[in-house]
Amino acid sequence: MVDIGTMTSFGILSSILSTVTQFGRMLTTTIYSSSDAIEVTVTSPHAEQQTDLMPDGNAASKRKKRSRETENDDTEDVDSDRIEDTLAKFKEGVSADLLTETRKILSSLLVLRGPGGERVVQSYGLFHRKLRPSDPDKRLLLAFSLNAGVACRVAALSKCLGESWADGVVTTQEEVDGIGKISLPLTTEGSVSAEFGNMPILIVTAITVPTTPSS
């Protein structure tokens, strides 16, 4: 486990992931928040499997898995409706391609689960503003928070974001470097956690439409 402070970047996380992969392709690199710090851990597949086992054996594990699958089916419909409601607010000032890519990213992020089946993403928001003061124009920014204490695979996060995994900020602070304060709603559990000093991880990035390969 490595404490990397209260703020980092996609570039640093990618470098850590690349280094870990050189030592073993089966190793898993995850991030999570502990108090107000961002922690990076590296585990083996065997260790991950052990965390999902229950003392009373396979039957209990299977019941727990079925329960999570049923809950996921229910929440995915709600998530889809919320995504469409959020995107609808930006149809006038943002291109259709950007909205399509945003829909794809959000749909992927919201199904991410932690080692125990917990939701990884707590909340999200879209903002039409500059990511950096030096940006010539406004961009469509995606901000989302990861539940405090829930491990998220760096490789899975990168895959969900695609080409938008390029110029992002990862922090447990409310003030985000370059774009000021980003406020996202907390769940009931998130509010209680924050009261005890366990802050969620906030990630902010600009949506990038994948380039179409030339024929």
Secondary structure by P-SEA (a helix, b strand, c coil): cccccccccaaaaaaaaaaaaaacccbbbbbbbcccbbbbbbbcaaaaaaaacccccaaaaaaaaaaaaaaaaaaaaaaaaaaaaaaaaccccccaaaaaaaaaaaaaaaaccccccccccccccccccccccccccccbbbbbbccccbbbbaaaaaaaacccccccccccccccccccbbbbbbcaaaaaaaaaccccbbbbbbbbccccccc
